[in-house]
């Protein structure tokens, strides 16, 4: 967002399901900040190593170098005091302490841009995003395309058998679903029986 000026800090949150362009939007905003000659630092959690260990990477393969942290509190210990814009990807993996960290950064005059899932594989609010939404000055809700029917999708459908809250993965393990097609929990895989066509017999 470009509506804020001066030295006042603020929090921007980009949320939505997987495959909805959250990381792309985060990267876009951070690139604009650099074009404006602002000092930018980017962070991602250690657990997210799907595409790169030292970059935030969108599903469309847009990339930006980032610093890897074990948790939200580590951001404060490695932050350069001259940094003006702080980007945080995969915020849903950062834990509840991210809320206080984001508040401290914004209170100190920094622009904080955060991207993450707002619901889990059961369709429940995914902490710490709900609390961040309540504290943010700017909120962007991104939607994906339902893989089943093509309608706007707000859910992340898990396809693998696991009841763990966090299972890191991408396509093949998750897909976007709309409200109607979403199955809370693990998707029931449909079985397709394909008929084998028999060769036609030639009449003599």
C-alpha positions as CSV (number, residue, x, y, z in Angstrom):
1,X,0.0,0.0,0.0
2,X,1.2,3.5,-0.7
3,X,-1.3,5.5,1.4
4,X,1.0,5.9,4.4
5,X,3.6,8.6,4.6
6,X,6.1,10.0,7.1
7,X,7.9,8.0,9.8
8,X,4.9,6.4,11.4
9,X,5.1,2.6,11.4
10,X,2.3,0.3,10.4
11,X,1.4,-3.4,9.7
12,X,0.1,-4.8,6.4
13,X,-1.2,-8.3,6.3
14,X,-1.6,-10.4,3.1
15,X,-3.6,-13.5,3.8
16,X,-5.5,-16.3,2.0
17,X,-5.2,-19.9,1.0
18,X,-2.3,-21.6,-0.7
19,X,-1.9,-20.8,-4.4
20,X,-3.6,-17.4,-4.1
21,X,-0.5,-15.2,-4.7
22,X,0.3,-14.1,-1.2
23,X,4.1,-14.4,-1.6
24,X,3.9,-12.8,-5.0
25,X,2.1,-9.8,-3.5
26,X,4.7,-9.7,-0.6
27,X,7.5,-9.7,-3.1
28,X,5.8,-7.0,-5.2
29,X,5.5,-4.7,-2.3
30,X,9.0,-5.3,-1.1
31,X,10.4,-4.6,-4.6
32,X,8.5,-1.3,-4.7
33,X,10.0,-0.3,-1.3
34,X,13.5,-0.9,-2.7
35,X,12.7,1.1,-5.8
36,X,11.7,3.9,-3.4
37,X,15.3,3.5,-1.9
38,X,14.1,2.2,1.4
39,X,16.1,-0.3,3.4
40,X,14.4,-3.7,3.4
41,X,14.9,-6.8,5.4
42,X,13.0,-10.0,4.6
43,X,12.5,-13.0,6.9
44,X,11.1,-16.5,6.5
45,X,10.9,-19.5,9.0
46,X,13.4,-22.3,9.0
47,X,10.7,-24.9,8.5
48,X,9.8,-23.5,5.0
49,X,12.5,-25.1,2.8
50,X,10.2,-26.2,0.0
51,X,11.8,-24.3,-2.9
52,X,14.8,-22.5,-1.3
53,X,16.5,-22.3,2.0
54,X,17.5,-18.6,1.7
55,X,14.8,-17.1,-0.5
56,X,11.1,-16.5,-0.3
57,X,9.6,-18.2,-3.4
58,X,6.1,-17.9,-4.8
59,X,4.4,-20.9,-6.5
60,X,4.9,-18.9,-9.7
61,X,8.7,-19.0,-9.0
62,X,9.2,-15.3,-8.1
63,X,12.1,-15.1,-5.7
64,X,13.6,-12.7,-3.2
65,X,16.6,-13.3,-0.9
66,X,15.6,-13.6,2.7
67,X,17.0,-14.3,6.2
68,X,16.0,-17.5,7.9
69,X,14.9,-17.4,11.5
70,X,13.9,-20.1,13.9
71,X,11.1,-18.0,15.4
72,X,9.6,-14.5,15.5
73,X,11.7,-13.4,18.4
74,X,14.9,-14.0,16.4
75,X,13.8,-11.2,14.0
76,X,14.5,-8.6,16.7
77,X,18.0,-10.0,17.4
78,X,19.1,-9.9,13.8
79,X,17.3,-6.7,12.6
80,X,19.4,-3.9,11.3
81,X,18.2,-0.7,13.1
82,X,18.5,1.2,9.8
83,X,15.9,-1.1,8.2
84,X,12.7,0.8,7.2
85,X,10.6,-2.1,5.7
86,X,10.3,-5.6,7.2
87,X,8.9,-8.4,5.1
88,X,7.8,-11.7,6.7
89,X,6.6,-14.7,4.7
90,X,4.8,-17.8,5.9
91,X,3.8,-16.0,9.1
92,X,1.5,-19.0,10.1
93,X,4.7,-20.9,10.9
94,X,6.1,-18.1,13.1
95,X,4.0,-18.7,16.2
96,X,2.0,-16.4,18.5
97,X,5.0,-14.3,19.5
98,X,5.0,-12.8,16.0
99,X,2.1,-10.5,17.1
100,X,4.2,-8.8,19.7
101,X,7.2,-8.6,17.4
102,X,5.2,-7.0,14.7
103,X,3.7,-4.5,17.1
104,X,7.2,-3.6,18.4
105,X,8.5,-3.1,14.8
106,X,5.5,-0.9,13.9
107,X,5.8,1.1,17.1
108,X,9.4,1.8,16.3
109,X,8.4,3.4,13.0
110,X,8.9,0.5,10.6
111,X,6.6,-0.7,7.8
112,X,5.8,-4.4,8.5
113,X,4.5,-6.5,5.6
114,X,3.3,-10.0,6.6
115,X,2.0,-12.8,4.4
116,X,0.5,-16.1,5.6
117,X,-2.4,-18.6,5.6
118,X,-5.4,-17.4,7.5
119,X,-7.0,-20.8,7.9
120,X,-5.7,-24.3,8.5
121,X,-6.5,-27.6,6.8
122,X,-9.7,-27.9,8.9
123,X,-10.9,-24.5,7.9
124,X,-10.2,-22.9,11.3
125,X,-8.4,-19.6,11.9
126,X,-4.7,-20.2,11.7
127,X,-2.8,-18.3,14.5
128,X,-1.2,-15.9,14.6
129,X,-2.9,-14.4,11.5
130,X,-6.2,-13.6,13.2
131,X,-4.6,-11.5,15.9
132,X,-2.4,-9.8,13.3
133,X,-5.5,-8.9,11.3
134,X,-7.0,-7.2,14.3
135,X,-3.9,-5.1,14.8
136,X,-3.1,-4.3,11.1
137,X,-3.6,-1.0,9.4
138,X,-3.9,-2.7,6.0
139,X,-5.4,-6.1,5.1
140,X,-5.4,-7.8,1.8
141,X,-7.4,-11.1,1.3
142,X,-6.2,-13.1,-1.7
143,X,-8.2,-15.9,-3.3
144,X,-7.1,-18.8,-5.4
145,X,-9.1,-20.8,-8.0
146,X,-10.9,-23.9,-6.9
147,X,-9.2,-26.9,-8.5
148,X,-12.5,-28.7,-8.6
149,X,-15.0,-26.2,-10.0
150,X,-13.1,-23.0,-10.9
151,X,-14.9,-20.8,-8.4
152,X,-13.0,-18.4,-6.1
153,X,-11.2,-20.5,-3.5
154,X,-10.6,-19.4,0.1
155,X,-9.6,-22.8,1.6
156,X,-6.5,-25.0,1.5
157,X,-7.4,-28.6,1.0
158,X,-5.0,-31.2,2.4
159,X,-4.5,-34.3,0.3
160,X,-2.1,-36.3,2.5
161,X,-3.0,-38.4,5.5
162,X,-1.8,-36.5,8.5
163,X,-3.6,-34.9,11.5
164,X,-0.6,-32.7,12.3
165,X,-1.4,-29.0,12.2
166,X,1.7,-28.1,10.2
167,X,2.7,-30.3,7.2
168,X,5.0,-28.4,4.9
169,X,4.2,-29.1,1.2
170,X,3.0,-27.6,-2.0
171,X,1.2,-29.0,-5.1
172,X,0.5,-32.7,-4.8
173,X,0.0,-32.3,-1.0
174,X,-2.5,-29.4,-1.1
175,X,-4.9,-27.8,-3.4
176,X,-7.2,-24.7,-3.4
177,X,-10.9,-25.3,-2.8
178,X,-14.0,-23.1,-2.7
179,X,-16.5,-23.1,0.1
180,X,-18.6,-25.8,-1.6
181,X,-15.9,-28.2,-2.6
182,X,-13.8,-27.9,0.6
183,X,-13.7,-31.1,2.8
184,X,-12.4,-30.2,6.3
185,X,-9.5,-32.4,7.1
186,X,-8.1,-34.8,4.6
187,X,-9.8,-35.0,1.2
188,X,-11.6,-38.2,0.3
189,X,-9.9,-39.3,-2.8
190,X,-12.3,-40.3,-5.6
191,X,-11.8,-43.6,-7.4
192,X,-12.2,-43.6,-11.1
193,X,-12.8,-46.8,-13.0
194,X,-11.8,-46.5,-16.6
195,X,-13.4,-48.9,-19.1
196,X,-11.0,-50.6,-21.4
197,X,-12.2,-50.3,-24.9
198,X,-12.3,-53.6,-26.8
199,X,-11.0,-53.7,-30.3
200,X,-13.8,-53.7,-32.9
201,X,-14.2,-57.0,-34.8
202,X,-14.1,-56.7,-38.5
203,X,-16.9,-58.3,-40.3
204,X,-15.9,-60.6,-43.1
